[in-house]
Amino acid sequence: MPLTDKQKANWRRTLVVTASLLALGAVVTFVPIYWVRNFNKIAFFGWPMGFYLCAQGAIICCVFIVWLYANLMEKLDGEFGMDERHSGTLLP
């Protein structure tokens, strides 16, 4: 059964949101690690800033990205009438 235009549009928007947040997650994970020596020159509560960015900040940002993804997907599904409150579904 071929997909409808509505389902194709929903899938395209889902891919854009997923790819964008995945790229943001990669930046949050790898950029502080690359620049950690420079960040370590700054002290934060007596500890090197690189420690906080890599050990604490990246985790907090990744949790925020997961929360943002869930909210954006809920909004997107509601926009296309494919959330739990509607009878529509992406499955044929």
Secondary structure, 3 states (H helix, E strand, C coil): CCCCHHHHHHHHHHHHHHHHHHHHHHHHHHHHHHCHHHHCCCEECCEEHHHHHHHHHHHHHHHHHHHHHHHHHHHHHHHCCCCCCCCCCCCC
